[in-house]
Amino acid sequence: MKTQRPKSSDDEHRVLQFRPRTSSSPTVHRGSGTVQPLRAAPESLDLSRYEQPRPEPDDFRHRMLANVAALAFTIALTAIGIWLAVSIADLRRTQDCVLMGRRDCVKITTPHI
C-alpha cells in the first residue's frame, strides 16, 4: 500500500513580515459592513459601576464554616471512592481466582490471641 504525502513546494512556506499598526483604530472591512474595534479607555476598565450596595456585610464566619463543611464533604467523598475502588478490585481478584478453579482464593484471617 502506497502512502500518500502532500506535495510541498517552496511557494507554500513563506515568512511574513510583522508590520505594527500605525493608526489608532484600524477599520476592518467584512462583506458590505465596517467593523470598528472596541477602544479600552482606562476609565472603562473600572468595575465599580457594577458593584451593588449590600443590605448587610458579609458574614466571614459563616462563609468559612461553609468552606470547611464543603472541604470535609469532598474529603469524605474521595475516601469513600478510594475505598470502593479498592473493594471492587479485591472482589474482582477473588472472582478471577475462583473462575480459574483455584481453591485458596479467599484470605482467612486468624484472630491474634
Summary of the structure (lengths in Angstrom):
residues: 113
radius of gyration: 33.8
end to end distance: 72.5
largest distance: 91.5
contacts: 124
relative contact order: 0.04
helix: 42%
strand: 5%
